[in-house]
Amino acid sequence: MTTAAARDVECASERVAAALAQTCLHDGPVGLVGLEIEAHCFDIADPLRRPGWDELSDVIATVPALPGGSAITVEPGGAVELSGPPAHGVADAIVGITADRTVLKQHFAAHGLALVLLGADPLRPAQRVNPGARYQAMESFFAATGSAEAGAAMMTSTASVQINIEAGPRAGWADRVRLAHALGPTMIALSANSPLLSGHFTGWRSSRQRVWGQLDSARCGPILCDNGDDPAADWAHYALRAPVMLVRTPEAVPMTEFVSFADWADGRVSLDNRTPGEADLEYHLTTLFPPVRPRRWLEIRYLDSMPDHRWPAVVFTLATLLDNPAAAQIAADATAAVGGEWDLAARAGLADPRLRAAAVTCVTAAAEHAPAELTDAMAGLLADVEAGRCPGDDFSDRVVEHGIPTALTQLARSQA
């Protein structure tokens, strides 16, 4: 290879980073909101049994038309996800996916199954039922890189509520992405709904967030650099620095050692006897799981899956704090002192007085903008936050009184 050719290869990652920074966020108005809700699927009569892939596929194949237009997918452990289309505002997004969840719950209940909204599976051990090659490869990657237990739990035992919002005007990207991160610990604390995992109390209010925290921070940690002044460049840097998880050859082949995408792009390491192309980059991006992920819009990925009486208020709160300028300023001030307390939020939840104070201020600010149909839900959320109660505290009380299987059966029946 000539010197010029070698230099060109070495600069490949710089070109990839520049292109990625140009395309990862869309410059435009705020307003569109999409929601995704994951629910663990349990046999109502036998909560220890994990429905298999064929069973789930057969049930989903006969689901009636969903009025809100959501897509249905199945996670590796059999959790069922509803992904709603973008709606004009968070209130409309809530209405659409609520209608779809009602239809889906009733259909699954008719087959003896319940779609339970908890941030982590409180009873069953981690087990993959999705036979897809991608998930087999991910399982192998986690085992080879020393995070088999956390990786298996992440893939098969956790569930979340995800909010997708517009990136907004370019001039506001830095403040907007900084706020989305700063809100993380406070929103984790007030959404915490996973006190148990695989049959045990973990000592954490959000065991889901604890699991994510045990994984590689280069793939699952926050994307922002020290000042966060250029989130697009921060994302490009993050993506190029992150280790390659899977290489498509064309099947997904797991990596067994740390190789950053930049090293592959620049030819310092050869994978599959080649340098990566655009399709490899796109695939690599799908294996990165930060709490706020740019995909032209912003994926907010840090909320536990919560009960139907609670998630609409939490979703409305978060979207309002990000999209309403007055509420955003209040939220920025309220979360300034706790914006980096990810582990504390997951462990203590609203028992921490600083997180509780931030949550009270944030929910109060959002409630001022709530439509009439969400007034009661917002009042209920605020009352719980002021009392320092997370959504999972009610389930914990049930478990202490009745034991895990009975408490889960009660919850499954109530959510069926």
N, C-alpha and C positions, 0 to 999 in steps of 0.2 A: 504494500500500500504506500502511495506517495505521501510525502509530508502534508501536502494540501488536503489529500483525501482523509488522512488521519485526523487533521484538524477539523474537517467538516463533520466527521463522525462524532468527535468530542463535543461539538457544539449542538448536537441534535437535541439534547435535553433542554437547552436554552430556547430553541425554536418551539419545542413542544410546550414549554412553560408559557412562552409569550402567547401562543395560540390559545392555550387553555384559559389564560387570564382574560383574553378578549371575548370568550364565548360562555364563560361559566355563569354569568349573571346577565339578565335582560334589563335594559334601560327602559323603564316605562312606568305607568301609574300603578299605585297599589289598589287593592279592592278585591281581586279574585282570590278565593280561598277554596282549597280542597282538603278533604279529611280522609283519613284511613284509620280503621278500627280493627284491631286483632282481638280475637276471643278464643280461649282454650275450649276445645271440644271434649265434653265428657259424656259418658253413658250415664243417664240419670239413675238407672237401677244399680250400676256397678261402677262407681267413680274411679276405681283402681284400673279399670280396663281402658286402654288407649285405642280408639277406633283406628282401623287400618286405612291404608291409602285407597284400596278398591272400594271399601265401604263409603268413605268420604266422597270419592269421585261419583259413586252411584247416587248418593243423596244430592249432591250439587247439580248433577245432570238434570234433575227433575225440579229444580227450584223455579217457581213461577217468575214471570217478568218482574223485575224490581222497579218500582215507580220512580226512584231517584236516579236510576241509571248506573249504579255502582257495579264495579267488576268484583268477582269473587275469586280469590286465590287461596291456596293452602300452603302454610309454612312447613318447614321441615319436620316439626314434631306433631303436625296435624292441627295446629291452630288455624282458624279460618279468618281470613281478612276481607273486609269490605273496603274498596277504594272508590270514593265518590269522585265524580267529575268536578272541575272547577265551577264554583258558584259565585254569583255577584254579591259578595259579602258573607261574613261568617254565619249570620242568622239563617240565610238561605241554605248554606252548606249543612248546617245542623238539621234543618227540616228534611232535606233530601236524604241524608244518610240515616236519620232516625226512621223514616218510612221504610227504607230498605232493610234495616236491621229488624224491624218488626216482622216483615215478611219472612226473612231468613230464619229468625228465631222460631216462628210458628212452624215452618217447614221442617226444621231439624227436630223440634219437639215431637212432631208427628211420627218421626222415626226413632223416638226414644233417646234423642241426643240434646244436650244443652250447650249453648255457646256462652261461656262464663267469662265475665270481664274481670280479670285479675292480672296484675303485672307479672306474676310468676306462677307456675304450676305448684300448688302447695302440697301435692300428695305424690304424684307419680315420678319415678326416676326418669332422667333424660333418656329419650329414645327417638331416633329418626324413623319416620314412616314414609316421607317423601323419597321416592327412589331415584330422583333426578341425579344425573352424573355430576352436576355442579355441587350438590350438597354432599355427595359421597367424597368428592375431592376436598371440599372445605373441611369435612370431618378428618380426613387424612392430614391436611395441613395443620390443623390445631394439634393433632396428636404428635406430629413430627416436630412441632415448635414449642412443646412444653406447656401448652394451654388446653389440653384435651378436655378437662372437666369444665372449665369456664366456656370453652368453645361449644361443647355439647349443650350446656345449659342455655347459652345465648340462642342457639339455633332452634332448640326444641322445647324450652321451658319458659320462655319469656314472651310477653305480649305488651303492645303499646298502643297509644293513640298518637297518630302523627298529623301534624298540621302543615300544609303546603301553602305558602303565601308568596306574593310577588316580591321580587328584589327591590322594586321601587325605582325612582329616579337615580341616575348614577351619582349625582352630587350628594345624595344621602346614604349611599351604600355603607360607608364606614360606620356611621352612627347606628344604622339599622342592624347591621350584622353584629356590632359590639353589643347592642341592647339584646338581641336574640340570645347571645351567649350569657350576658350578665343576668338575664332572667332565669337561666337554667336552674341554678340551685333553688331559688325560691319556688319555681314551678314544680320541680322535683319534689320538694317538701310538701306542697299542698296537693299533689296528685299521688303521693306514695300509697301504693295499694298492693304491696307484695311482701308481707312480713314473713312468709314461709316459702320454702323451696324444697322440693323433693322429700316432703314428710317431716320437715324440721323448721322451728323458728330459727332464723339466722341472726337475730339481734339487730337487723337493719329494717327500717321502715320500707325502703325500696330495695328489695333483693335483686330486682331487675337491674337497677342502676349499679348495684355492687358488682354483678356479673360483668356488665360492660366495662366497669373500671378495672377488672382483673385481666382484660384483654390488652393487646399491644396498643399503647397510646399513639404510636405512629399511624395506626389505622383507625382507632376508635376515639382518640382524644380530640379536644377542641382544635379548630384549624387556625385560630388567630395567632399571629406573632405578637411580639411585646406590645406594640402600640395599636395594632389593628387598623392602621390608617388606610390600608389598601387590601380589602378582603379578597379581591379577585387574585392579586398576586400571592397572597397568603395561601389561598386554595391551590394555586398552581405549584407553589413550593411544597406544600403538604403532599399533594398527589405524586409529585416526582420523587420525593424523599421516602414515601411509604414503600414497604416491601411488597414485592409481587407475591400474590397468594396462589394464583392459578395461571397456567399457560394453556391456551387452546391449541390443540395439535391435530385435528380440530376438537377432540375430546378435552375436557378440563383435566389437566395434569397438575397435581399439587406440588408446590415448592417445599423443599425440606430444609432450606437454609435461607438466611437473610440476603436478599438481592433487591436493592431499590430499583424502582422503574428508571430512574436517571442512569444508574449503572448499566442497565440493559440497553437503554436508548443510545448511550454514548459508546457502546461496544466494549466496556470494561469487563462485562460478563455476557456470554452468549447463551441464550436459552432457546431450545429447539433449533440450534445451529443457525440462528438468524437474529436480526435486530427487529424491534417491534414496529408494527404499522398502526394506522389509525384505529382499526378494529381492536387491536390489543390494548390501546389506551382506553377506549370506551369500556372494554371489559374490565380492565383494572379499576376504573372509577366505580364500577358496581360492587367492588369488594372493599370499598372504603366506607366506614360507618361512623363518622363524627356526629356529635349531637346536633350540629347545624350543618347541613350539607347543601352546597350550591348545585343546582341543576337547571340553571337559568332562573329558576325561582329558588326559594329557600325551603328546604325540608327541615322542620323542627321535630326532632326525633327523641326527645328526652322525657316524655310523659308516660307514666304507667297506664295500662288499660284500667278503666274505672267503671263503676256501676252506671247504669243508664240514668239514674237520678242525679249523677254528679258530673259526668264528662261534659255535657253541654255547657255548663257554667264555667268549667275550667278552660274549655276550648274558646268560649267567647271571651274570657278574661285575657288569655294569651294573645289572641288575634287583635283584640282592641288595644292592648298595651303596645302592640307593634304598629298598628295601622292608624291609630288616632293620635295626632301630634300632641295634644294636651295630655292625654293619658301616657304617652311615651315619655314625656319629660318627667312626669311624676314617677314613673317606673324606673327611669334611669337614676334618679336621685335616691329612690327607696332601696335599690339593689346595689348601690355603689360599694357598700361595706361587705356584702356577702356574695359578690359576683363570681368569686373563685372557689366557693365552698361546696364543690360537687360531692365529695365524700361525706362531709358533715350533713348535707341535706339528705343524702340517701340513708345514712345511719340514724340520725336523730329526727328527721322530719321537722314538724312544727313544734316539737318539744324544745328546740333551740330558740331562745327568745329573740335573737336578731333575725332569724329566718321568719319567725312568726310575725314580727313587727313589719318586715318587708312585705309579707304576704297580705296582711291586713290592709296596708296602704294600697297595694296593687289591686286587690279585689274591690276595694272601695272605689278606686278611681275608675275601674272598668264598669262597675255596677251603675254608675251615673249615665252610661250610654246604652244600657240594656233595653231591648224592646220589651213590650208588655208580656209577651209569651215566655220570657226568661226571667221575669222579676222574681218569682218564687224560687227558682233554681239559684239565682245569684244570692238571694237572702239566705238560703240554706247553706251555700258555700261559705258565705261570710261568717255565719254563726259558728260553723265548724272550725274555720280558721281562727277566729277569735278565741275559741275554746282550746286551740292547739291540737285538734283532732284531724288526722289524715283519713282518707277513705278506707285504708286497710285496717284501721282500728276497730271498726265494726266487725270485720271478719275475724280479727284476732280474738275479740270478746266471744264470738260464737265458738271458736276452736277451744278456748279455755273451758267453756261451759260444756261442750258436747263432744270434743275430739275432732280431728281433722275430717275423717270420712263423713260423719254425720253433718258437720258444719258445711262441708262442700256439697253434700246432697241437698241440704236445705237451700243453699245458694243456687245450685243448678235448677232446682224446681222453681225458685222465685224468678230466675232469669230465663226460663224456658218459655 
